[in-house]
Amino acid sequence: MYKIGDFSKMSKTTIKTLRYYEKEGLLKPIHVDRNTGYRYYETGQLVELSKIISLRQIGLSIKDIKSILKGYNIEEILKKKKEELEKNLTLCHIQLSKINYLLEGENMKNEILIKKIPSYMIYYKDGVISDYSKISEFVLQAGEECKISNPNLKCITPEYCYVSYLDGEYKERDIKIRYAEAVEKMGKESDTIKFMETEAITAVCIYHKGAYDNLRDSYNIILKYIEDNGYEIMDNPRECYIDGCWNKENVEDYLTEIQFPVQKR
């Protein structure tokens, strides 16, 4: 038998770590002297310690290691850890791609966000506008039409509303759009106002500050990011109007969030 100091040298493990493993019930000394409190280990315990260290090195928790040492199915624990690591690896790749993006030229001024947008119950109106200057009018009209058939319907707090373009291509005139706003519950439909529950999405997003005339610049930035970082666009982009003519006097203070539903290729 070997004292804890000698066993520490043999196993290349600190005394502090050995005491911690003892406290957690992972590796107890083969003998503890009642008079001196000295702890003794056997060479056979080097194999046990090696297994514990190996499992710790792949990131398993003390709880998981205890389960394995008690005979629990190691394959299930390792699969669970594998899924966790793969998820973290994906997150690391996303973070790295964002860092690389921000380090390029003027991109520090154009922060890209990856968001999880939950499912919502929405009312929506589809229609055609003659040009982009008619968006505000269309939005206000949709709200009024919804109130007529649903006078007591409440929007969620904080508000979530957006416009999406349904043509599948850029058009300057006769543009088919949808205005949608999240509400607390489904309401009564009419000829123009419909209700549905949206799917939860992952979205690549960018905030656009200023006039709507310059939205194209922000679209170009976000589309380049999507292409460079291996994303695939899954649905029509959404323009969320956060600040606009209803609460800001200067167009330079308008704030719009562009959201592209995506998934990794």
Stockholm file with secondary structure:
# STOCKHOLM 1.0

chainA/1-265         MYKIGDFSKMSKTTIKTLRYYEKEGLLKPIHVDRNTGYRYYETGQLVELSKIISLRQIGLSIKDIKSILKGYNIEEILKKKKEELEKNLTLCHIQLSKINYLLEGENMKNEILIKKIPSYMIYYKDGVISDYSKISEFVLQAGEECKISNPNLKCITPEYCYVSYLDGEYKERDIKIRYAEAVEKMGKESDTIKFMETEAITAVCIYHKGAYDNLRDSYNIILKYIEDNGYEIMDNPRECYIDGCWNKENVEDYLTEIQFPVQKR
#=GR chainA/1-265 SS CEEHHHHHHHHTCCHHHHHHHHHTTSSCCSEECTTTCCEEECTTHHHHHHHHHHHHHTTCCHHHHHHHHTTCCHHHHHHHHHHHHHHHHHHHHHHHHHHHHHHSGGGGGSCEEEEEECCCEEEEEEEEESSGGGHHHHHHHHHHHHHHHCTTCCBCSSCCEEEEECSSSCCSSSEEEEEEEEBSSCCCCCSSCEEEECCCEEEEEEEEESCGGGHHHHHHHHHHHHHHTTEEECSCCEEEEEECTTTCSSGGGCEEEEEEEEEEC
#=GC SS_cons         CEEHHHHHHHHTCCHHHHHHHHHTTSSCCSEECTTTCCEEECTTHHHHHHHHHHHHHTTCCHHHHHHHHTTCCHHHHHHHHHHHHHHHHHHHHHHHHHHHHHHSGGGGGSCEEEEEECCCEEEEEEEEESSGGGHHHHHHHHHHHHHHHCTTCCBCSSCCEEEEECSSSCCSSSEEEEEEEEBSSCCCCCSSCEEEECCCEEEEEEEEESCGGGHHHHHHHHHHHHHHTTEEECSCCEEEEEECTTTCSSGGGCEEEEEEEEEEC
//
